[in-house]
Structures are given as C-alpha cells and as structure tokens.
Amino acid sequence: TASGTAVAGTYDVEVVDLAENSIHRSRGFSSATSQIADGNLDITINGVTTGIVVQASNGNKSISDLADYINANVNGATAYVLDTGSGSTPFRLMINADETGVSNGVSLSFAPTGAGTTPDFVLVNGAVDAQLVFGGLTVQRATNTVSDVIPGVTLELTAPTSGAAKITVSSDPDAMADAVESFVDRSEEHT
C-alpha cells in the first residue's frame, strides 16, 4: 500500500525469507493432565528471562496447567496442549513466540529438581527475520510488514519471490483532482 508521501518510481524487491516465530514442543504425554517433574523452567524472550517454578503448590504440575500458567505469567509467548491423535503419548505442550523475528524468539531450559518426567522441549521452528534484497543490499526486518524500504510504501510480505519483483509507484492525477475538488466543495459548504 502507498501513502500520499510515496515516491514515484520503479523498484526491484526480492523476498528471500519471510519472518517466522519460534515454536517449541515437549515430549509426548498420555493425557493433557499428565504430571511433569518438579523443576525450574526458564523462558527467555528478547533477553528477558522469566523463571517458573514447576511444583504442585504452584498449580502447574500438569502440562495443561503449565500452559495456563505460562499464558498468565509470560509476556511474548503462548502455550497450549496439542493432541496429535496418534500413538500412546499424543499430547504435547507447545510454546510459541507471539511475534516473528529473531529478537522475539523464545528459548527454553528446564532443570528438574525432583523425580518424574521432564518435558524435554525441542525447537521445531526457529525464529527467522524477513530478508529482502533492495537496491543490491540485503535488508532484514523482524516482521513481514515492511514500511521503511520504499518511502511512503508499506510492503506486506506473503511469500518468497523467485527473483526480484517490480513495484511501480506512480502518481494518480485524477485521484488528486477528485480529492482537491472534494476539499473545495466541503470548504464552500462551511462558508
């Protein structure tokens, strides 16, 4: 989309990668109420670590309760239980970064302090920045909405391109004339 300040011209933009969020999953459990070992779960997002003490007295011993606890206490991440529907341990605790980009990625560590099953989190999708090639330069952004590459133009990236895409920004004299005429008409109504 272009604003009124868009600079007319033809621009070559290649989309190499889309920005993505990080996604972690736990080992499989037999049910959403399966209990995990007491321990310390550290969730780090953009350099900020939130420590969670997993224990019965905190009400976060089951994977579903831990998901609720994370959602209530950790900014920048969303947790839920996924039922894969297959095998004897189909339930996984999933923890997703709320926003795309490397700086918003989630990292996890769990240190058990008691006996029981540890969640054994695995990174299944790493956080990625959007990467563009513009003017022969590689440009990286944390989001797929890029508004500072072409002056006055906001790009919504939806897929990598197979090469450079041509973006033409041109003035629309008819729309300008209509806008001026509308402004003049409104001004005359108020006089």
N, C-alpha and C positions, 0 to 999 in steps of 0.2 A: 504494500500500500504506500501511496505517496501523499505527502502533505503539501501545503501551498509553498513550502520553502524548498521543495525538491529541485535539484539542479539538473536541467535538461542535458541529455547525453545518452550514449550507449555504453553500457558497462558489461564486462565479462566477469561472471562469478561462477566458480566451480565449488560445489559442495562435496568435500571429501568424506566427512563423517558428521553424523548427527550427534547432538549431545544426548547422553543417556544417564539414567540414575543407577546407583548401585543396588544390588539385590543379594541378600544372604538367605540361606535356608539351613535349617537344622537337620540332624539325622532324623530318620523316621521313628514315629511313636505309634503305639497301638490305638490310642484314642486322644481326643482333644484334652482330656483331663489327666493324661499321663503325667506323673511327677518326675521332676528332674532333681539332680543332686543339689544340695546346698552349695552356694558359691558366690563369687563376685563377677558380675557381668559388667564390663566396661564398654560403653558405646561412644565412639568419637566421631564428631561431625565438625568439619572446618576447624580443627584444632581444639575443640571444646569436648572434654570427656565427661560423661555422666556415668557415675558408678551406681550400680544396682546390687543390693544385697538380696540374693535369692534365698528365701527361707520361709517356712510355713507361717511364722508370725507376721511376715510382710504380705501374706496372701498372694504370693506369686510363685508357688511351687509347681503348679501345673502349667503346661505350655499355653493353654488358653488364658489363664490368669496372668502369666508373664506377658503375653501380648497386650492385655488390657493395661497392665502396669506400665509398660513401655509407652503406650499411646497416651497415658495420663501424665507421664513424667519426663519424656524425652522430646525436645523440640527438634524437628527436622527429620524424624523417622516415623514410619508407620509399620506396625506389626500386626500379623493376623495368622490364623491357623489355616493351612491349606490341606484339604482332604484329596489326595491324589486318586483315591478309589481303587487302588490296586495293592496287592500284597498284604502281609500281616501287619505292616507298620506304615500305613498310608498317610499319617498325619505329620505335617511339617510346620514348624514355626518359621514364618517368613518375616524378614525385616528389610524394608525398602527405604531408601533415601527419598524424602519428599520432593527434592529438586534435582535437576540434572546438573552435570558438570563435576569435574574432578574435585573442586573445592568443597562441594556439598556431599561428597561420597561418605558412606558410613563404613567404619572399621569396627570390628568386634573382637573382644577377647573374653574368655570365660575361664576362671580359675576355681576349681572345685575346693570346697572346704569340708566336705563330708562325703560319705558313701552315696552311691546312686548313679544314675545315668546322666552323663553330661550331654549338652545339646550338640556338641561338635559341629559348629557352624561352618558352612562352606560358601565362599563367594561364587555366585553363579552368573552375575553380571556386574562387571566393573564400571565405575563411573567414568564417563568419557565427555570431553569438551567437544562442542561443534568445531569443525575445522573447515575453513573456506580458503580458496585461493582467489585473491583480488589484486589486480594491478601487479601481478607477479610476486605478491607477498602472501605468506601463509598467515591467516588470521584465526585466532582461537577465541571462542566465547563459551561461557558455561550454560547458555540457553540456546534454544532453536529459534528464538525471536531476536533478530539482529537489527538494531536501528542506528548503528553508528559507523557503517561502512560506506554507504552511499548517502550523502547529505539529503535529509528530508524524506528518505525512503526506509520503510520497515520491511525486512525480509522475514517470512515465516518459512523456515526450512522444514521440508516434509520427507525428503529422500536424498541420498547422494546422487550426483549427476554423473553421467558417463563422460563428461568433458565440461568445458565452460558453457554456461547458459548466458544468452544475451538478454540483457534487461535494458529496455529503451524507455527513457523518461522524456516526455515531450510536453510542451505547454498545450493547454486547451483553450484557445481564444474564445470559443463560443461559450464555454462554461464561465469564463471570466466576465464576458459581456453580460451573461444572464445574472451573475452574482452582483455586478455593479448596478444593473437595471433594477434588480430586486431591492437593493440597498436604497437607491434613489426613490423608488416607489414608497418604501416604508418611511423614509425621511419626509416625503411630501405629505403623507397621511398624518404625521405628528405636528405639522406646522399649521 
